[in-house]
Amino acid sequence: MAEALTNVAKHSGARHALVRVRRGDSRLEITVRDDGKGGADPARGSGLAGIRRRVAALDGVTRIDSPDGKGTALDVELPCGS
């Protein structure tokens, strides 16, 4: 998730960021949120597309919510065996 934090620092204009990592029964959940300008779009060739590809290669799921003016939320779930 270092790339997600780099995106926050370089592009978001955020004053604050939150990183949360939790392990559930069979998955690892990672959340990165910021209070920046929003508008992040993986289709525009940003680093978010690369994150999405790498997570998918591990059979994970990526959700990105980035409305204009309301910051960005990146949620990743990865399978995690016991």
Secondary structure as GFF3:
##gff-version 3
##sequence-region A 1 82
A	DSSP	alpha_helix	2	7	.	.	.	ID=ss1
A	DSSP	pi_helix	8	12	.	.	.	ID=ss2
A	DSSP	beta_strand	17	23	.	.	.	ID=ss3
A	DSSP	beta_strand	27	34	.	.	.	ID=ss4
A	DSSP	three_ten_helix	42	44	.	.	.	ID=ss5
A	DSSP	alpha_helix	47	57	.	.	.	ID=ss6
A	DSSP	beta_strand	61	65	.	.	.	ID=ss7
A	DSSP	beta_strand	72	79	.	.	.	ID=ss8
###
